[in-house]
Structures are given as structure tokens and as C-alpha cells.
């Protein structure tokens, strides 16, 4: 192999490694952002219910629960 061919192979190898690193970095950041988004949405959820205790002239029965 000539020197030019060796240098070309090294450049292609370095470019491929750099591209693989950037893709791995992107996938890691995307996964981290998705995980953070699910944690934030889980914190915003309210875990309660609405119970009708009195209903004056409304069509809701007393004791009806709503999520």
C-alpha cells in the first residue's frame, strides 16, 4: 500500500469514529431528555378524585366520584 492509501484509510477511520461518537452522544442525550420528560409529567399528575357531597339543582347524585 502506498502512503496516500494508508492516509486515506486513516482519515476514513477517523471520520467514521467521529460520526459514531456524535451519533452515540445524540442518542444518549435524546434518551436522557425523554426520561426527564416522563419524570416531569409523572410529577404533574394529580392522584385524587372529586366526590359530590351536595347537589342543589344539579343532575349529579350525591356520592358520585370523578377521577
Secondary structure, DSSP 8 states (H G I E B T S, - for coil): --HHHHHHHHHHHHHHHHHHHHHHHHHHHHHHHHHHHHHHHHHH-----EE----SSSS--TT-EE-
